[in-house]
Amino acid sequence: MSLKSPAGYGATTTTTTTTQPQPQPPPTSLTSLTFISRAARATQTLVATRRPWAELFTPFSSFSLPLSYSDALSRIKKNFYHFRVNYAMVALFILFLSLLWHPVSMIVFLLVFVAWFFLYFDRPNPVVVFGHTLDDRVVLGVLGLVTVIALVLTDVGLNVLVALIVGVVVVGLHAAFRGTEDLFLDEESAVEGGLLSVVGSHVSQPLRNTYTRI
């Protein structure tokens, strides 16, 4: 049967609509995942992290004499990066002990320690100043400088100097003798200090060909 169009109108056009499949969202690319992972690790480096105190001394087998001067420097750098919050607490405790017989300096120290607590030991997010995010090591250096200046102004410069020397020796000895093979270093630390030190392990030893004489 043929259909006629009403007068004044053109021929009726029949349009066939084909259902198109809905476009699927593009899968997350490997590049995006890598970027997100690096951003997360970078944020973690900006926030101070205290390691468990037992990790400083266990396993006991991790303590050994450094094989060389360069190995000692490598250990100090990696251990300081890994245990920097613990080391800061140890240094502040030694400084606190040196001020026990100086009440005015003790009060100043407690006031400064409040800044340490909120800006370094117990902050959930990085410190932002004028829209710029400060690195954890910058915050550590500024707080340390402010602490020293504040205490020196209370006429305990000699006590501060002795406490700093003792703190550096204690931290330095621990960092030099504490092996780094079992420590987890993030990407930034690995870039700055190289891969984990494996000096003294079978991995770092050159492979030797063994032959059996027949």
Secondary structure by P-SEA (a helix, b strand, c coil): cccccccccccbbbbbbbbccccccccccaaaaaaaaaaaaaaaaabbbbccccccccccccccccccaaaaaaaaaaaaaaaaaaaaaaaaaaaaaaacccaaaaaaaaaaaaaaaaaccccccccccccccccaaaaaaaaaaaaaaaaaaacaaaaaaaaaaaaaaaaaaaaaacccccccccaaaaaaccccccccccccccbbbbbbcc
